[in-house]
Amino acid sequence: MRIKLIFVFLFAGFSAIAGEEFILSKSIVKAYTSCFNFKLDDARGYLSEDKVVNKGNAFRYLIENYIDAISLIVEDDPIFYKVALSRRLKRIEALQDCNKESVFYNYVLSDVHLQWAFIRIKFGDQVKAVNELRLAAKYNKLNKSKFPAFVLNDKNDAVIQAIASSIPPKFAWIGRQINIEGKIESATAKIEELLLFTRINRQFYFLHSELNLIKLFIEFNLSSNLLESSDLLKYLDDKEFDSNILKFYLSINLIKNGQNSTALNLLNEISNNKNGIEFSYLNYLKAEINLNTKLNDANYFDVFLVKYKGSSYIKSALRKKAWMAILSNNIDQYKFLMNKLLSEGSENTDDDKQAMLEAKSKLIPNLHLLSARLYFDGGEYNLSLNQLSLVDIKLLRIDEKSEFYYRRGRCLQRLNRLENAQSNFNSAIAISRFSNAYIHAVACFNQAQIYEQLHDKVQSEKFYKMVLETKLHPYKMSLDAKSKSALNRLNSSN
């Protein structure tokens, strides 16, 4: 009944405004679809077509913002960021002059501000990102109040709720600032209902790429669920996941789960099927895949460092090039590259922050620990364990001892030898408590996941809370967000 009601309202909404400022034309739909396939030149072409037929169509501001948002997020170009900021202001001013009685007026404003929240986070402007999120929530709330049956209200509402549900206690002021609360389960349910709506009503099926992107964003970035390779691979056979933006997002998480060859195939498909965007970051990901599987980067890091216009991942790329120097027993080259990263790139990402921390420490990684890490990232868990068996624990520094037990625990966890994995995580947690905040937090997190898998709610909650209590480390924000989400989920299951 809900779906039918929504359909009637939405259809009426589109019909009523055709010929006014917001016109959902075929060219607008094609431009939108092109954005999610990284075909930005095509999107611009469709916008030009629409301007001839539907002069003054306000939807072009939304599509133009999508084009800028995608370019900024994947290219990280600081010069273009300044250009896009001026465009942002002009677009918002233009949108505010559009038909305020349209069902799309507040919806589009909410969408634009939500996109800019992610852009500002990307460029390290968290304070203004919070304000963008506040404005997105404000306009979405206005539209829900004015048009409560409008189906698309749930899209941005789901994203905002998911973010709110994952805010760690330390940053609770963000939730108060934007005046929202939320639960992951509620956000996920809204997206699933919208996906069902687009499947039933095929004229709105063009929304499926964005809706599935939100679904993956929640599942991979905000949910604490333990993802298996099968959870990722199932999406590859789903026709709804045929857009380049979904292939890109899946490839990142396939790499994290050791499915490197599958990820590489997806990245190659994207490289051969895009336009209007350089996308140098693909070279970084291909370098990671080669490093994980062949213990060398096939020069992709060098290509990335030459072509990339942004500042993110520069430190991380130099750090991983330094790792290859360790594998070649070239300590001088390792020191040179780690010293170089101190003055190059930014610390906008967790990996860049960790690279900076390691560079400042001046410590040389243990060859077998490093090899074990790379084999694990390559999905070769037994080879990783073999490398760990070559380690003389008595010769390790205390921070290396905690890493040793953590990496062994992760391999055993992947091999489903959970009891042995837990024993190693306990050792890592005990040793790292005062020596390695990141290892302490991530070992607690994986221990909590195992207990949740074993349906031991009390122990699972205990270790998720320990993650939140861990002192500052480069990955604290992301681990805290997932732990907060897990605790919310566990408490809601009472």
N, C-alpha and C positions, 0 to 999 in steps of 0.2 A: 504494500500500500504506500509506504514511504517513497519508494522508487517512482511509482506512478505519479504521486503528487509532485515530486520534484521535477519529473519530466514535463508535466503540464505547465508548471510555473516557468521553468527554464525556456521551454519552447515559446511560451507567450512572451517572455522577456525579450528573446531574440527578435520575434516578429514585431513587437511593439516599437523597438528602437531602430529597426532597419530604415535607413533614410535619415536618421538623426546622426548625432556625433559618433556613436559607437556602432560600427557596422562589421559584423563578423563575416567578412567576405571570404571567398575561396582563396584569394591571394593572401589574405591575412593568415588563414589556416596554413597555407603552404609555407609562408615565411616563418611562422611559428615552428612548424615541423622541421624546416631546414636548420633552424637554430640548434635543435636538439640532435642534429646529425653533424654538427660542426661545419655546416656548409653556409658560412656567413655571407659570402658573395651572392649565393642563391637567394638568401633571405632578403638582402638589400634589393635584389632584382625584383622580387615579388612585391616589396614595398613600393618600388617605383611604378609597377603595373597598377597597384591599387590606387595610387595618387591620381592616376589618369581617370579612373572610373569613379572613385569615391573620394573626391577632394575634401580634405578636412576630416577624414576618418581618424578619430582619437586613438584607435587601437595601435596606430603606427608608433605612438610614444612608448607603449608597452613593449612592442617588438624591438624598437631601437634600443630600449634599455636592456632587453635580453641579449642583444648583440654585444653591447658594451660589457655587460656583466660576464658573459662567457669569455670574451677576449681578456678581460682583466684577471679573472680567476685562474685561467690556464696559462696566461703569458706573464702576468705579474710585472707589467711594464710601468715604472713610476712616472715616466713622461706622459704616457697615455692616461694614466690615472688622473693627472691634473686636468687634462683635456676633458675627460669624462665627468669630472666633478662639476665643471661649468655647464656641461650638457644636462647633468642631473637637475640642477636648479631650474634651467629653462624648461625642461620637460614637466617638472612638477608644477611650475607656474602655469604652463599651458594646460595641463590636466585640470587644474583648479578652476579654469575658465570654461570647462566643458559642462555638459548637461548634468547638473547635480541631481536630477530626478531619475537618471538612468540607473538600472540595476548594476551597471558596471563601474559607475563613478568611484565609489569608495573601494570597490574590489580592486580596480587597477592601481589606485593610489597605495593601497595596502601591499599589493604585489611589488610595486617599484621600491617602496621602502624596505621590504623584506629582502629583496635582491641586494640593496645597498648595505644592509646589515652584514651580509656575508662578504661583500666586497671590502667593507671597512675592516672587518676582522682579518681578512687576507692581507691588508696593508698595515696591520698593527694599530689601528685606531679604534680600540675597544670602547672608549667612552662614547664616541659618536655612533658606534655600532649599536650600543644599548639604546640610544635615542632613536635610531632608525627602527629598531625592534619595537620600541614603545609606540612610534607612529604607525607602524604596520598593524599592531594590535588595536590601536585606537580606530583606524579606518575600518578594520575588519569587524570590530564590535558595532560600529555605526551601521554597517551594511547588514549585519545580522539583526539589528533592531528594526531597521527599515524594511528589509526583505528577508524575513526569517525562513522562508521556504527555498531561498536561492541556494542551489546545490553547491556552487563553487565557494561559498563562505567557508565550507569545511576544509578546503585545501590549505589555505594559509593558517586557519585555526589549528589544524593538526600540527603544522610545523612549529608554530609558536608554543603550543602546549607541550610538544616533545622537548623543545629547548628548555622550557620552564621546569619540566619534571626532572631534568638532569642537572640543574644548577646546584653545585655543592653548597653545603651550609655556609662556608666561608664567603660565598658570593651571593647570599640570599637577598642582598640589597638590589640585585638586578631584577629579581622577580617582583619585588615591591615597587621598583621604579616603573616597570611596564604594567604593573597591576594585573598579573596573570598567574594562574596555577594550572597544573596539568599532570596527566599521567600518560606514560608511554602507551599503555593498553588502549586508552581512549583515542589517542592520536592515530595509532595503527588501525583501529576499527573504522575511523572516519575515512582514512585513505582506502581501505578495502571496500567500503561502501561506495565511494566515488569510482573506484575501478569497476565495480559491478555495474554501476550506472552507465559507464562508457561502453561496456561490453553489450549491454542490452540496447542502448541507444547509440547506434554506430555513427551518427552524425557528430557525436562528441568524442569519438574514439581517438581523435588527434591528441587528446589530453593525456593519453596513457603513458607516454614517455616521461612527462614531468611527474605524474603521480607515482610511477614506479621508481623514479629517482628519489622522491621523498621517502618512499617505502624503504629503499635500500639505505638511504641516509640514516633513518631511524634505526634500522636493523644493525648496520655496521658501525655507526658512530656513537649512538646513544644507548642502544640496548646492551646489556651485559651477557646476553646469551652466548654460550660457547658454540661458535660456528665450526661445523665440520666441512671438509671439502665438498661433500655431497650436497650440502646446503647451497653452495655456490654454483656447482656444476649443473644443478637442476634448472637454473635460470637460462643456461645456454640453449636448452631445447624449447624454451618458451618464446613463441613468436612475438610476444609483447616486449621482449627485451632485445629488439632488433636495431634500436637506434644507437648511433655512435657514442652518445653521452652515457648510455647505460653500459655499453661495452667497456668504455673507459673506466667507469666506476667499478665495474665487476673485475676488471684486470688488476686494479690496485689491490683489491681484497683477495684475489686469487694468488697474487705474489705473496701476500702476508700468510697465506695458508699453504704455501709450498707448491702450488699448481702453476709453476713458472712457464712451462711450454704452452699451456692453454692461454695464459695471459699474453704471451708473446704473439700468438696467432691473432688475438683480438687487437692488440696494439698495431700490428701490421695492417689489419683491415682498416683501422682508423686512418693510419698514415696514407693509405692509398685511396681514401674515400672522403676527403675533406677539402674545403676551399675557404679562402678569406681569412685564414688563421695559420700562423707558423707552427705553433704547438711544440716548442722546443722541449717541453717537459717529457714528451714521449721518449726522447733520447735518454733522459735520466732513468726512466723506468726500464728501458731496454738494457741500460748499463747494469742496473740492479739485477735483472734476470740473468745476464751473463756472469756476473760476479757470483751469484748464488749457485749457478749450475756448472760453471766452468772455472771458477776462481780467477777470472779475469773479465774486464769490462768491454773487450772488443773495441776499445777507443770511444765508446759512446759517451763516457763522462767528458772527454775532451770536446766532442762535438757539442754537447750540452753547454759546457762552460763558454764556448765561443759564441754560440747562437743565442743563448738565453739573455733576455733583456732585464730580467728582474733580479732581485737580491735573495729570494728564498731558495733554499736547497744548495746554495753555493758552498757553504761550509760543509754540509753533509756530503756533497760530491767530492770535495777535497779530502775529507776524512776517509772516504771509501777508496779513493785513489791511494791514500796513505796505507790503507790496509793491504792493498796489493803489494806495496813495497815491503811490508812485513812478511808476506807470503813468499817474496823473492829474497828474503833475508837482507834487504837493503835498508838498514836502520837510518842511515844518513838521509836517504830520500824520504823516509817516513817523517823524520824530524823537520825536514824542509817543508813538506806539504802541511804538516800540522801547524807549523809556525806561520805559514802563509794564510791559513784560514782565519787566524786571529784578526787579520785586518781586511778580510774580504767577505762580502755577503752580509746578511742580516741574521737576526735570531728570531724570526717570525714563526718558525715551525719548531716542533718538539725535537726533530732530528738535528736541526741546526743548533739548538740550545745544547743538546748532548754533545755534539761535535766541539762546541766552544768549551764546554766543561772539561772534556778529555784533553783538548789542546793546552788549556791552562795548567792541567795537572802535570804535564811533561812526562807522564808515565808511558812506558812501552808495553803494548799488549802482549799477552802470552800467545805464542804461535798456535798452540793446540786449542786453547779456548776460542781464539778467533776463527780457526778452521772449523771447530765444532759449531759455532754460531752460523757460519755461512752454509755449512752442510744442512743445518736445521732449516734455515731460510730457503734452501733449495729443495726441501721436502725429503732429504735423505737422512732419516732419523737414526738408522743403525750406523751409518757412516759417522754421524755426529757423535754417537756414543763411543765409537771406536777411537775418535780423536780424544775424547775425554778420558778414555782408559790410558792414554799415553801421558797424562798429566801427573807430575809428582806433586801431590797436594802440599807436602811439607815445604816446598820451595815457593808456594804462592803467597802473595800479599793477602791481607785479611779481606780486602775488597774483591780480590780474585777468587778467594775461597767461596765467598757467598755467590759469586757469579757461577762458579763451577757447579755447585749444588742446584742452583736455579736452572742452568742449562740442561743438566741431567734430568731434573724434574720435568722440564718441558718436553724433552724427547720421550720420556716414559709416559707422560700424559697423552701425547699424540699416538703412542703405541698401545694406549688403553691399559697400561699397567699402573692402575690408579693408586694402589696401596704403596708401591715403590715410589711413585711420583710424589705422593703426600709426604713420605719420609724425607725425601730430598728437599721439598719446599720448606718443611719445618726446619731443616738445617740451614737453608738459605735465610729464612726469616730470623732465626736466632743470631746468626753471624752478622747479618747486614743491619741489624737494628740501629747501631751507632756508627756504621762505616759506609753504607751505600744505600741512600734513601730510595733510589729508583728500584734496585733489586728487591729491597724490602717491600715496597708497594706492589710491584708486579708479582712477586711470589705470593703475597697475601691475596692478591686478586685471583690468581689461578687456583690457589688453595680453596678460596671461597666458591669458585665455579665448580670444583670437584665435589665439595660438600653439597652444593645445590643439585648437582647431577645425581648424588646419592640420597637426595631428599632429606638431608640433615639441615633443617632450617636454622636451628640455634647456632651451629658451628659456622654455617654459611654467613649469617648475619654478623657474627663475631669478626670474621676475617674481612668482610666488606667494610666494616667500621674501622678496622685497623688500617685499611687503605686510606680512608679519609683522615686518619690521625697522623699519617706519615708526614714528615716535614717536607719542605719544598724540594722538588726535583723537576727536570725538564718535561716529564710526561704527567705531571700532577693534575693539570686541568682535565685532560682526557680520561685518565684513570678514575679521578674523583667523580666525573660526570657519569661514567658507566656504573660505578659503585653506588652512587645515589639512586640511579635508575633501578638497580637491582634491589636495593633496600625498599624502595617504594613498591616494587612488584611483590616482594616477599611479604610485606606488611598488608598489601591489598588482598593477599590470598588467605588471610585469616578467616 
